[in-house]
């Protein structure tokens, strides 16, 4: 999983014994991005992958791997995914991004797609900018060192960048991408078919933990400290997205449709067959 707030329910499920109660022993591996870790899911190194939906749908539609979405993770909310510039940057509007180098954690994922959607109302296209890959922990330094003009940053990394003088250029998920589904939990069709009890147990444990995160936000900060290595004060100040307990097929279809619009998919893709039993209940 990515070291981001969106997977706090997994850590909560470990800490609260929810996985153990289901007879599951869960080992967490921190990854750089869903697309980069997809081969590990295919090979069986990972049983479950936390991935942004863009990478997940692209892999499935492209025939890379037959996956099942076994749970929802995160929905974007105002302020928790932003574009940032260096203090004093000449880029002060989205329209000013023409010719800019934009740092993202992984190419052809939810970061590049959301920026593409943001550019459209400003009369720009993805061809008007250059995307480069930088790990989130290195993004603030990349901004400061002029390796990138603009950075795509989620919490808690945009707080860290702000402390170094970076400023918010724009929220990412607004207008047509408001309440955009960001990520979920995937497994292969083969694993889901061969391990139905384990999958159902995982779903119940994560759903219970997500319910706890929604009902008691104070539980989130201590969990974040363990796998993001950020301090509790920063964790308590973050603008969080929405923790989700079930996959909304209609909402997820918005991701596939936006991917089609910007060329991430070659033809219309129906997300419904990807949903595992129990994912949307």
Backbone torsions as a table, in degrees:
resi	resn	phi	psi	omega
1	UNK	NA	156.5	175.2
2	UNK	-75.8	147.9	178.9
3	UNK	-81.5	66.2	-176.8
4	UNK	-128.7	159.5	-179.1
5	UNK	-59.2	-24.4	-173.9
6	UNK	-64.0	-20.0	-179.9
7	UNK	-103.7	17.4	176.7
8	UNK	-53.1	-37.5	178.7
9	UNK	-58.4	-29.7	177.4
10	UNK	-65.4	-46.1	178.5
11	UNK	-64.7	-39.4	177.5
12	UNK	-62.3	-40.2	-179.8
13	UNK	-65.4	-31.6	175.2
14	UNK	-71.1	-50.9	-174.9
15	UNK	-64.3	-38.0	-176.5
16	UNK	-86.4	-2.4	178.6
17	UNK	79.4	15.7	-178.3
18	UNK	-68.0	-40.2	177.1
19	UNK	-66.0	-44.6	-179.5
20	UNK	-58.8	-38.5	179.7
21	UNK	-64.5	-23.5	177.9
22	UNK	-92.4	4.2	-179.4
23	UNK	78.5	20.8	-177.3
24	UNK	-108.1	138.0	170.1
25	UNK	-108.0	114.8	-173.9
26	UNK	-109.0	124.4	173.9
27	UNK	-109.2	129.8	-176.1
28	UNK	-99.0	134.1	174.1
29	UNK	-121.7	123.8	-179.8
30	UNK	-80.9	132.3	-177.0
31	UNK	-119.1	167.3	179.3
32	UNK	-86.4	-27.4	-178.6
33	UNK	-179.5	159.1	-177.8
34	UNK	-62.2	-42.6	-179.0
35	UNK	-63.7	-41.7	-178.5
36	UNK	-66.3	-31.5	-176.7
37	UNK	-92.0	-6.2	-177.8
38	UNK	-56.1	-39.9	177.7
39	UNK	-59.5	-31.7	178.7
40	UNK	-70.0	-30.8	175.0
41	UNK	-70.6	-43.2	-179.5
42	UNK	-61.6	-41.8	-176.4
43	UNK	-76.2	-16.1	-177.6
44	UNK	93.6	1.5	176.0
45	UNK	-63.2	-36.4	174.9
46	UNK	-111.2	138.5	175.2
47	UNK	-88.2	-37.3	179.7
48	UNK	-132.2	138.4	179.7
49	UNK	-122.2	128.7	169.1
50	UNK	-85.9	121.2	-175.2
51	UNK	-142.3	149.1	169.0
52	UNK	-65.1	149.0	-174.0
53	UNK	-68.5	-28.3	-179.6
54	UNK	-61.9	-48.3	178.6
55	UNK	-63.5	-39.7	-178.4
56	UNK	-65.1	-46.4	-178.7
57	UNK	-69.0	-37.6	179.2
58	UNK	-63.2	-42.1	179.9
59	UNK	-65.1	-41.1	-179.1
60	UNK	-69.9	-46.6	-179.1
61	UNK	-65.6	-31.9	-179.0
62	UNK	-83.9	-1.0	178.6
63	UNK	77.1	12.9	179.5
64	UNK	-64.5	-42.4	-179.9
65	UNK	-159.5	144.0	174.8
66	UNK	-88.8	110.9	-175.5
67	UNK	-115.3	160.3	172.4
68	UNK	-122.7	133.7	174.1
69	UNK	-85.4	115.3	-175.4
70	UNK	-101.4	-5.4	177.5
71	UNK	-173.6	152.4	176.0
72	UNK	-90.1	154.5	-179.5
73	UNK	-120.5	-51.8	-166.0
74	UNK	-151.8	142.4	175.6
75	UNK	-122.7	133.8	-177.2
76	UNK	-65.7	141.0	174.6
77	UNK	-131.6	161.4	-176.9
78	UNK	-54.4	131.5	172.5
79	UNK	88.6	-6.3	-176.9
80	UNK	-98.3	-7.1	168.8
81	UNK	-135.1	122.7	-174.6
82	UNK	-138.8	161.6	166.2
83	UNK	-98.8	135.4	-178.7
84	UNK	-128.2	149.7	175.6
85	UNK	-123.2	164.9	174.2
86	UNK	-69.3	146.0	177.2
87	UNK	-57.9	132.5	-179.2
88	UNK	86.1	4.4	179.5
89	UNK	-62.3	143.5	175.5
90	UNK	-71.1	-12.7	179.1
91	UNK	-85.7	110.5	-177.1
92	UNK	-123.0	-5.4	177.8
93	UNK	-138.5	162.5	176.8
94	UNK	-62.5	-37.0	178.1
95	UNK	-61.3	-24.6	179.9
96	UNK	-80.2	2.9	-178.4
97	UNK	-78.8	-6.7	-179.5
98	UNK	-56.8	124.0	180.0
99	UNK	85.2	-0.1	-175.9
100	UNK	-79.9	152.4	172.0
101	UNK	-97.9	122.2	-174.6
102	UNK	-114.2	124.5	178.7
103	UNK	-85.0	130.4	176.1
104	UNK	-133.4	158.5	-178.3
105	UNK	-72.0	-33.8	-179.8
106	UNK	-148.2	140.9	177.2
107	UNK	-74.4	153.5	175.9
108	UNK	56.1	45.3	177.3
109	UNK	-131.1	-161.9	-177.2
110	UNK	-64.0	-27.4	179.0
111	UNK	-65.9	-53.7	-178.4
112	UNK	-66.7	-35.6	178.7
113	UNK	-65.6	-44.4	-178.4
114	UNK	-66.9	-36.5	176.7
115	UNK	-66.2	-40.9	178.2
116	UNK	-58.5	-42.9	178.6
117	UNK	-65.9	-34.9	179.4
118	UNK	-69.4	-34.5	-178.2
119	UNK	-68.5	-33.4	-171.5
120	UNK	-55.9	-49.6	179.8
121	UNK	-63.8	-19.7	179.1
122	UNK	-88.6	4.2	178.3
123	UNK	81.1	17.5	-179.4
124	UNK	-113.5	162.8	176.6
125	UNK	-125.5	167.0	177.2
126	UNK	-57.3	-26.3	179.1
127	UNK	-68.8	-15.7	-179.5
128	UNK	-82.6	-7.5	180.0
129	UNK	-129.0	169.9	176.3
130	UNK	-122.7	122.0	177.7
131	UNK	-93.0	135.4	175.1
132	UNK	-131.7	149.5	-178.5
133	UNK	-88.1	132.9	172.4
134	UNK	-146.3	134.8	175.2
135	UNK	-61.2	144.5	-178.9
136	UNK	-52.2	-42.7	-178.3
137	UNK	-64.3	-18.8	-178.5
138	UNK	-99.7	-1.8	-171.4
139	UNK	-68.3	-40.0	-179.9
140	UNK	-61.9	-41.4	178.4
141	UNK	-67.5	-35.2	178.0
142	UNK	-64.8	-38.4	175.1
143	UNK	-63.8	-49.8	-176.9
144	UNK	-62.4	-35.4	-178.2
145	UNK	-90.8	10.5	177.8
146	UNK	60.8	26.4	173.1
147	UNK	-77.2	-28.1	173.6
148	UNK	-133.3	151.5	177.0
149	UNK	-86.1	-32.0	-174.6
150	UNK	-141.1	147.7	179.9
151	UNK	-127.1	135.8	170.8
152	UNK	-85.9	119.0	-174.8
153	UNK	-136.7	127.3	170.6
154	UNK	-92.4	171.7	168.0
155	UNK	-68.2	146.7	2.2
156	UNK	-90.9	5.9	-170.7
157	UNK	-72.5	-28.1	179.1
158	UNK	-75.8	-22.2	172.0
159	UNK	-68.0	-41.1	178.3
160	UNK	-63.3	-40.7	178.9
161	UNK	-66.6	-38.4	179.2
162	UNK	-62.6	-35.3	178.9
163	UNK	-66.9	-21.2	177.8
164	UNK	-96.0	8.6	174.8
165	UNK	102.7	-3.9	179.1
166	UNK	-67.6	151.8	-178.1
167	UNK	-125.4	150.7	-179.7
168	UNK	-76.5	126.1	174.8
169	UNK	-88.1	-43.8	-178.0
170	UNK	-163.4	147.3	166.6
171	UNK	-70.3	149.4	-177.7
172	UNK	-89.0	-43.6	-170.2
173	UNK	-104.9	85.4	179.7
174	UNK	-133.5	166.6	177.3
175	UNK	57.6	-120.7	-176.3
176	UNK	-66.1	-15.8	179.0
177	UNK	-109.3	13.8	176.3
178	UNK	-61.7	142.4	-178.8
179	UNK	55.8	37.2	-177.9
180	UNK	-73.5	133.0	176.2
181	UNK	-70.7	124.5	-173.1
182	UNK	-93.6	-50.4	-171.6
183	UNK	-153.5	165.2	178.2
184	UNK	-153.2	-172.5	-179.1
185	UNK	-110.9	127.2	-175.6
186	UNK	-117.7	155.1	166.3
187	UNK	-144.4	169.9	177.8
188	UNK	-79.3	156.2	176.4
189	UNK	-58.0	-38.3	-178.4
190	UNK	-64.4	-42.8	179.9
191	UNK	-67.2	-42.2	-179.9
192	UNK	-62.4	-40.2	-179.3
193	UNK	-70.2	-36.7	-176.5
194	UNK	-87.2	-14.0	-175.6
195	UNK	-135.6	56.2	-175.3
196	UNK	-62.2	-35.2	-179.5
197	UNK	-69.5	-40.1	178.9
198	UNK	-65.3	-42.0	179.3
199	UNK	-63.7	-45.9	179.6
200	UNK	-63.0	-38.9	178.0
201	UNK	-65.6	-40.9	176.4
202	UNK	-60.9	-45.5	-179.6
203	UNK	-59.4	-46.0	-178.6
204	UNK	-64.3	-42.5	-177.7
205	UNK	-66.3	-45.3	-178.9
206	UNK	-69.4	-37.0	177.9
207	UNK	-63.7	-41.5	178.4
208	UNK	-63.8	-40.3	179.4
209	UNK	-69.2	-37.8	177.5
210	UNK	-65.5	-39.5	175.6
211	UNK	-59.6	-40.6	178.8
212	UNK	-65.5	-42.1	179.9
213	UNK	-61.9	-38.0	179.3
214	UNK	-72.2	-43.3	-176.3
215	UNK	-76.4	-31.6	-176.1
216	UNK	-134.3	77.1	-177.9
217	UNK	-56.1	-24.3	179.5
218	UNK	-63.7	-18.8	178.7
219	UNK	-74.0	-18.0	-171.9
220	UNK	-73.0	-45.6	-174.5
221	UNK	-56.5	-47.4	178.7
222	UNK	-60.7	-34.7	178.3
223	UNK	-68.5	-41.4	-178.7
224	UNK	-61.6	-36.7	-180.0
225	UNK	-56.2	-32.3	-171.8
226	UNK	-74.8	-36.7	-175.8
227	UNK	-115.6	-11.6	175.1
228	UNK	-100.8	-16.1	-179.7
229	UNK	64.3	23.3	174.8
230	UNK	-94.3	157.0	-178.5
231	UNK	-77.9	160.3	-174.4
232	UNK	-65.7	-32.5	179.6
233	UNK	-62.4	-45.5	178.2
234	UNK	-64.8	-43.4	179.9
235	UNK	-58.8	-38.2	-178.6
236	UNK	-72.1	-18.4	-177.7
237	UNK	-94.4	-9.6	-171.9
238	UNK	-67.9	147.7	171.8
239	UNK	-90.4	111.1	-174.5
240	UNK	-95.2	155.6	173.7
241	UNK	-83.6	-161.9	-178.6
242	UNK	-100.9	123.6	174.3
243	UNK	-78.0	132.9	-174.2
244	UNK	-115.6	144.5	-179.6
245	UNK	-105.3	-8.6	178.3
246	UNK	-154.4	154.9	-179.4
247	UNK	-84.0	127.6	175.4
248	UNK	-97.0	109.7	-174.8
249	UNK	-59.5	-41.2	-179.4
250	UNK	-65.1	-40.1	179.1
251	UNK	-67.2	-41.6	179.6
252	UNK	-66.5	-31.9	178.5
253	UNK	-61.5	-27.8	176.5
254	UNK	-58.6	-36.1	179.5
255	UNK	-64.7	-49.1	-179.6
256	UNK	-61.6	-40.2	-179.0
257	UNK	-67.0	-38.4	177.8
258	UNK	-69.3	-36.1	176.2
259	UNK	-62.3	-39.9	177.7
260	UNK	-64.0	-42.8	-179.1
261	UNK	-58.9	-37.6	-175.8
262	UNK	-103.8	16.5	171.6
263	UNK	81.5	12.4	177.0
264	UNK	-77.5	-22.5	174.8
265	UNK	-123.6	148.5	-177.9
266	UNK	-87.9	-22.6	179.2
267	UNK	-150.0	165.0	-177.9
268	UNK	-57.6	137.5	-174.7
269	UNK	-125.3	124.4	178.3
270	UNK	-88.5	119.9	-175.8
271	UNK	-79.9	-17.0	-171.9
272	UNK	-54.8	-43.4	-179.7
273	UNK	-63.5	-16.7	179.7
274	UNK	-79.5	-15.8	-175.0
275	UNK	-79.3	122.8	178.4
276	UNK	-77.2	158.8	174.3
277	UNK	-58.6	134.1	-179.8
278	UNK	89.4	-12.0	-177.9
279	UNK	-71.4	-32.3	-175.6
280	UNK	-110.3	13.2	-179.1
281	UNK	-91.8	NA	NA
